[in-house]
Amino acid sequence: MSDGAKPALDILEQQIKELDAILAQASQDLNTVAGKERVTKWKARAAALIGQHLGPNYGSRLSDMNPGPSFTNDLLEELSDEVESYRECLHAMRKELQPKGAGS
């Protein structure tokens, strides 16, 4: 991996960890309203950080995401689906930034 890609990949990995922590906290607290608020705040911070370090196109990809409605009648599952949408976006960015031929 080139030295230039490592900091960008580290930023993406940290954002994935923060997102997972938000979901875990919401699950533990059984408070999806607070979880949703934390995800909204995380998204704004993460999009700005990613835009600053990876480029405005990457930041916009995250900030412009608007996961569709989920009608499961389970608020925790709906929050989990939203988090998964953002996680998939971050993983896609990470894959784009990884040098060709690199594992995972």
C-alpha positions in Angstrom: 0.0 0.0 0.0 1.3 3.4 -0.8 2.0 5.8 2.0 -0.5 8.3 0.5 -3.4 5.8 0.7 -2.8 4.7 4.2 -4.1 7.8 6.0 -7.2 7.9 3.8 -7.9 4.2 4.6 -7.3 4.9 8.3 -9.8 7.7 8.2 -12.4 5.5 6.6 -11.7 2.6 9.0 -12.2 5.0 12.0 -15.5 6.2 10.6 -16.7 2.7 10.2 -15.7 2.0 13.9 -17.6 5.2 15.0 -20.7 4.1 13.1 -20.6 0.6 14.6 -20.2 2.1 18.1 -23.2 4.3 17.6 -25.3 1.3 16.6 -24.0 -0.7 19.5 -24.8 2.1 22.0 -28.3 2.5 20.6 -28.8 -1.3 20.9 -27.5 -1.4 24.5 -29.6 1.7 25.6 -32.7 0.6 23.5 -32.9 4.3 22.5 -33.2 4.5 18.7 -34.1 8.2 18.8 -30.8 9.1 20.4 -29.1 6.6 18.0 -30.7 8.3 15.0 -29.5 11.7 16.3 -26.0 10.4 16.8 -26.0 9.0 13.2 -27.1 12.3 11.8 -24.3 14.2 13.7 -21.8 11.5 12.7 -22.8 11.8 9.1 -22.2 15.6 9.0 -18.8 15.2 10.8 -17.7 12.2 8.7 -18.7 13.8 5.4 -16.7 17.0 6.2 -13.7 14.9 7.4 -13.7 12.7 4.4 -14.2 15.6 2.0 -11.2 17.4 3.6 -8.9 14.4 3.5 -10.0 12.4 0.5 -11.6 15.0 -1.7 -14.9 16.8 -2.0 -16.3 14.1 -4.3 -15.9 11.5 -1.5 -17.4 13.8 1.1 -20.4 14.6 -1.1 -21.0 10.9 -1.7 -21.6 10.4 2.0 -23.4 13.7 2.7 -25.8 13.2 -0.3 -26.8 9.7 0.8 -30.4 9.5 1.9 -31.3 5.9 2.8 -34.8 5.2 1.8 -37.5 4.5 4.3 -37.7 1.2 6.1 -41.1 -0.2 7.1 -40.2 -3.0 9.5 -42.0 -1.7 12.6 -38.8 -2.3 14.4 -37.0 1.0 15.1 -33.7 -0.7 15.9 -33.7 -2.7 12.7 -34.5 0.5 10.8 -31.5 2.2 12.4 -29.4 -0.8 11.7 -30.4 -0.6 8.0 -29.5 3.0 7.8 -26.1 2.4 9.5 -25.5 -0.5 7.0 -26.1 1.9 4.1 -23.4 4.2 5.3 -21.1 1.4 6.1 -21.4 0.0 2.6 -20.6 3.5 1.2 -17.5 3.7 3.3 -16.4 0.2 2.3 -16.8 1.1 -1.3 -14.6 4.1 -0.9 -12.1 2.1 0.9 -12.0 -0.5 -1.9 -11.5 2.3 -4.5 -8.6 3.7 -2.6 -6.8 0.4 -2.1 -4.0 -0.2 -4.5 -4.7 -2.8 -7.2 -3.6 -6.2 -6.1 -3.9 -5.5 -2.4 -5.8 -7.9 -0.3 -9.2 -7.4 1.5 
